[in-house]
Amino acid sequence: MSSPSNPNFAKDVRKYTRIPVNLTAQLVFSDRTVACKVINFSLTGAKVELPEPVGPEFTGEVTLRIEEQTDYVGNVIWRLNNRMGIAFLEVARDITAITAAALKPRLHLI
C-alpha cells in the first residue's frame, strides 16, 4: 500500500479535478485519425482509451475532437497499453461540449 512515508508514493498534484466521462471522440494526429473513448477530462487534459495498444508512433501534438464539434489541442504525455494521457496546450475555456455530451441521455433498448 502506498503512503507518504513510502518513497514510491505518488501524490496527485493536478490543479483541476478530473471528471469521469464516457465519450466517443477522435484523436487527430498529423498523419492519421483514430477513434477513441474519453475516460476522464479536466480543464487541462484528458485520459483516452483506444481500441488497440498504442505504440511510439502516437506521440507529439494531437487534437482531441469530442462529439465532432469541439477540438482540444494538446500533447501526448504518457502511453500505457491502450490508454494515453493528453495535456492541453491551453486551459479549456469552453467545456460545454463535454458536459452536454456527458449528460446527454443514452437510449437503452431492452
Buried (B, 14 or more C-beta within 10 A) or exposed (E): EEEEEEEEEEEEEEEEEBBEBEBEBBBBBEEEEBEBBBBBBBBBBBBBBBEEEBEEEBBEEBBBBBBEEBEBEBBBEEBEEBBBBBEBEEEBEEBEBBEEBBEEEEEEEE
